[in-house]
């Protein structure tokens, strides 16, 4: 059954159900997702560097829970997708100490939905990419290309129901920051894509050079993948920045803000 898009529910509705607590740990931010029986997510975001112990982490979660009238006893399972290994022990201790549950970490060891890993080193696949592929397989079919816009942009190819690899490149903000930090006279600019291709001022030049060329490169890569595989893929974008760029390219036409959280949830329920 397909999960609905993120929806805000009333406090009372949250307090009536057993819930699954999900964490998508990224290099900059950790997305906390609370899933209810009626396929809704309540979502919060905290800085990944804003806690150093399980106690500090719980204090943040407890404060968020109080606002919505959520009791920690209602949490039935805890699932984590992490690309920051040094903080994993914090989440493991969090589950054990405050929820009385073992935290389950997304790994390629379990073949969710019978997805095979047609890559050289499956253990190197990032947990966020695995979660994206799980959700893509369940929701969008056997032939899907997922583009996740974060600190890095990851491109994941699901072909005939198997994960066959992809690509990694700097995210838009990462590229912008690198350019700004290493050049004396270039300013930080808005994440906006000009409709034209020849910049008439410094801001135009940066937006075309960082944003437009990156998108054109991803479009070309997708064309090459389609040719190499003789397959017409469904293209799905996720990640916070993706929603601001909808309408700028077909790669943003299908945007699923909760794709990674859905993948973590499917991992929990299949294992």
C-alpha positions as CSV (number, residue, x, y, z in Angstrom):
1,X,0.0,0.0,0.0
2,X,1.4,3.3,-1.0
3,X,2.2,5.8,1.8
4,X,0.7,9.2,1.5
5,X,2.7,12.4,1.5
6,X,3.7,14.1,4.7
7,X,0.6,15.3,6.6
8,X,0.3,17.3,9.8
9,X,-2.0,15.6,12.3
10,X,-3.7,16.8,15.5
11,X,-2.1,16.1,18.8
12,X,-4.9,13.8,19.8
13,X,-4.5,11.7,16.7
14,X,-0.8,11.0,17.6
15,X,-1.6,10.0,21.1
16,X,-4.0,7.3,20.0
17,X,-1.6,5.0,18.1
18,X,1.5,2.9,18.5
19,X,4.3,4.6,16.5
20,X,7.6,3.9,14.8
21,X,10.4,6.3,15.4
22,X,12.7,6.8,12.4
23,X,16.0,8.7,12.0
24,X,17.7,9.7,8.8
25,X,21.1,10.8,9.9
26,X,22.9,13.0,7.4
27,X,26.2,14.9,7.6
28,X,24.5,18.2,8.3
29,X,21.0,17.4,9.6
30,X,19.2,14.5,11.2
31,X,15.6,14.1,10.1
32,X,13.3,12.6,12.8
33,X,10.2,10.9,11.5
34,X,7.3,9.6,13.6
35,X,5.1,7.2,11.8
36,X,1.6,6.4,12.8
37,X,-0.7,3.5,12.0
38,X,-2.6,5.6,9.4
39,X,0.5,6.1,7.2
40,X,1.3,9.7,8.3
41,X,4.6,11.2,9.2
42,X,5.3,13.8,11.8
43,X,8.8,15.3,11.0
44,X,11.4,17.3,12.8
45,X,14.9,18.3,11.9
46,X,17.9,18.8,14.2
47,X,21.6,19.4,13.6
48,X,23.6,16.2,13.5
49,X,26.4,18.0,15.5
50,X,23.9,19.3,18.1
51,X,24.3,16.3,20.5
52,X,27.2,14.3,21.7
53,X,25.5,11.7,24.0
54,X,22.3,9.7,24.1
55,X,21.1,11.9,27.0
56,X,21.5,15.1,25.0
57,X,19.7,13.5,22.1
58,X,16.8,12.3,24.2
59,X,16.4,15.7,25.8
60,X,15.8,17.2,22.3
61,X,13.4,14.4,21.3
62,X,11.5,14.6,24.6
63,X,11.0,18.3,24.1
64,X,9.6,17.7,20.7
65,X,7.4,14.9,22.0
66,X,5.9,17.1,24.7
67,X,4.8,19.8,22.2
68,X,2.6,17.2,20.4
69,X,1.5,15.2,23.5
70,X,3.5,12.1,22.5
71,X,4.5,9.5,25.2
72,X,7.7,7.6,24.7
73,X,5.9,4.4,25.7
74,X,4.0,4.6,22.4
75,X,7.1,4.0,20.4
76,X,7.0,0.4,19.1
77,X,10.2,0.3,17.0
78,X,13.2,2.5,16.2
79,X,14.9,2.5,12.7
80,X,18.0,4.4,11.6
81,X,19.6,5.3,8.3
82,X,23.0,6.8,9.0
83,X,25.9,8.1,6.9
84,X,27.7,9.3,10.0
85,X,29.1,6.2,11.7
86,X,30.6,8.0,14.7
87,X,27.1,8.9,16.0
88,X,25.6,5.4,15.6
89,X,26.5,4.3,19.1
90,X,24.5,7.3,20.4
91,X,21.3,6.1,18.7
92,X,21.9,2.5,19.8
93,X,22.2,3.7,23.4
94,X,19.2,5.9,23.0
95,X,17.0,3.0,22.0
96,X,18.3,0.8,24.8
97,X,18.3,3.4,27.6
98,X,15.2,5.5,26.9
99,X,12.8,3.3,24.9
100,X,13.8,-0.2,26.0
101,X,14.2,-1.2,22.3
102,X,17.0,-2.3,20.1
103,X,17.7,0.3,17.4
104,X,17.7,-1.3,14.0
105,X,20.2,0.2,11.5
106,X,19.6,0.0,7.7
107,X,22.2,-2.3,6.1
108,X,22.5,-4.3,2.9
109,X,22.5,-7.6,4.7
110,X,18.8,-8.0,4.5
111,X,17.4,-8.2,0.9
112,X,14.3,-6.1,1.3
113,X,11.8,-6.8,-1.5
114,X,14.3,-9.3,-2.9
115,X,16.5,-6.4,-4.2
116,X,19.8,-7.7,-5.4
117,X,23.0,-5.5,-5.2
118,X,24.7,-5.7,-8.6
119,X,27.7,-3.6,-7.4
120,X,31.3,-4.4,-6.5
121,X,31.1,-3.8,-2.7
122,X,27.5,-3.9,-1.3
123,X,28.8,-3.1,2.2
124,X,29.9,0.3,0.9
125,X,26.4,1.4,-0.1
126,X,25.3,4.3,2.1
127,X,22.3,3.5,4.3
128,X,20.4,6.5,3.0
129,X,20.8,5.2,-0.6
130,X,19.6,1.8,0.5
131,X,16.5,3.3,2.1
132,X,15.8,5.3,-1.0
133,X,16.0,2.2,-3.1
134,X,13.7,0.2,-0.8
135,X,11.1,2.9,-1.0
136,X,11.5,3.4,-4.8
137,X,11.1,-0.4,-5.4
138,X,7.9,-0.5,-3.2
139,X,6.3,2.7,-4.5
140,X,7.6,3.3,-8.1
141,X,8.4,0.0,-9.6
142,X,11.4,-2.0,-10.8
143,X,13.1,0.6,-13.0
144,X,13.7,3.8,-11.0
145,X,16.4,6.4,-10.8
146,X,16.5,8.2,-7.4
147,X,18.1,11.6,-7.1
148,X,18.7,12.7,-3.5
149,X,19.7,16.3,-3.0
150,X,21.6,16.8,0.2
151,X,25.2,17.7,1.2
152,X,26.0,15.5,-1.7
153,X,23.8,14.6,-4.6
154,X,23.4,10.8,-4.9
155,X,22.0,9.1,-8.0
156,X,20.8,5.5,-7.5
157,X,19.7,3.2,-10.3
158,X,17.2,0.5,-9.7
159,X,17.1,-1.7,-12.8
160,X,14.8,-4.8,-13.1
161,X,14.4,-4.7,-9.4
162,X,18.1,-4.7,-8.5
163,X,20.3,-1.9,-7.3
164,X,23.0,-1.5,-10.0
165,X,24.9,1.5,-8.8
166,X,24.8,5.2,-9.5
167,X,26.8,8.4,-9.0
168,X,27.8,10.9,-6.3
169,X,28.5,14.6,-6.8
170,X,28.6,17.7,-4.6
171,X,25.3,19.1,-3.6
172,X,24.2,22.5,-4.7
173,X,24.9,24.2,-1.4
174,X,28.2,22.4,-1.0
175,X,29.4,23.6,-4.4
176,X,28.2,27.1,-3.6
177,X,30.0,27.1,-0.3
178,X,33.2,25.8,-1.8
179,X,33.1,28.5,-4.4
180,X,32.4,31.2,-1.9
181,X,34.9,30.0,0.6
182,X,37.8,29.7,-1.8
183,X,37.4,32.9,-3.9
184,X,37.9,36.4,-2.5
185,X,35.4,38.3,-4.6
186,X,32.5,35.9,-5.3
187,X,29.3,36.3,-3.2
188,X,26.9,33.8,-1.9
189,X,23.8,33.7,-4.1
190,X,20.3,32.5,-4.1
191,X,19.5,28.9,-5.2
192,X,17.7,30.0,-8.3
193,X,18.1,28.8,-11.9
194,X,18.1,31.4,-14.7
195,X,16.0,30.5,-17.8
196,X,18.8,31.8,-20.0
197,X,22.3,30.2,-20.4
198,X,24.6,33.2,-20.7
199,X,25.1,35.1,-17.4
200,X,25.1,38.9,-17.5
201,X,26.3,39.5,-14.0
202,X,28.2,37.7,-11.3
203,X,25.1,36.2,-9.7
204,X,23.9,34.9,-13.0
205,X,27.3,33.4,-13.7
206,X,27.4,31.5,-10.4
207,X,23.8,30.3,-10.7
208,X,24.3,29.0,-14.2
209,X,27.7,27.5,-13.4
210,X,26.8,25.7,-10.2
211,X,23.1,25.0,-10.5
212,X,22.2,24.9,-14.2
213,X,25.3,23.0,-15.3
214,X,24.8,20.4,-12.5
215,X,21.2,19.8,-13.6
216,X,22.1,19.6,-17.3
217,X,24.8,17.1,-16.3
218,X,22.3,15.0,-14.4
219,X,19.9,15.1,-17.3
220,X,22.7,14.0,-19.7
221,X,23.7,11.2,-17.3
222,X,20.1,9.9,-17.2
223,X,20.0,9.9,-21.0
224,X,23.2,7.8,-21.1
225,X,21.8,5.4,-18.5
226,X,18.7,5.0,-20.5
227,X,20.7,4.2,-23.6
228,X,23.1,1.8,-21.9
229,X,20.2,-0.2,-20.4
230,X,17.6,0.3,-23.1
231,X,15.2,1.1,-20.3
232,X,12.8,4.0,-19.6
233,X,13.2,4.8,-15.9
234,X,10.9,6.6,-13.6
235,X,12.8,9.6,-12.2
236,X,12.2,10.4,-8.5
237,X,13.8,13.3,-6.6
238,X,14.0,13.7,-2.8
239,X,15.9,15.9,-0.4
240,X,15.0,19.3,1.0
241,X,16.4,21.4,-1.9
242,X,14.5,19.4,-4.5
243,X,11.2,20.9,-3.7
244,X,12.5,24.5,-4.3
245,X,13.7,23.5,-7.8
246,X,10.5,21.8,-9.1
247,X,9.6,23.1,-12.5
248,X,13.2,23.8,-13.5
249,X,13.7,20.3,-15.0
250,X,11.9,17.0,-15.5
251,X,14.2,15.4,-12.9
252,X,12.1,17.3,-10.2
253,X,8.7,16.4,-11.6
254,X,8.2,13.5,-9.3
255,X,9.3,14.8,-5.9
256,X,8.9,12.6,-2.8
257,X,10.0,14.5,0.3
258,X,9.7,11.4,2.6
259,X,11.3,8.8,0.4
260,X,14.2,8.0,2.8
261,X,11.9,7.7,5.8
262,X,9.6,5.4,3.9
263,X,12.5,3.2,3.0
264,X,13.6,3.0,6.7
265,X,10.0,2.1,7.6
266,X,9.9,-0.7,5.0
267,X,13.2,-2.0,6.3
268,X,11.8,-2.1,9.8
269,X,8.7,-3.9,8.7
270,X,10.5,-6.5,6.6
271,X,13.0,-7.3,9.3
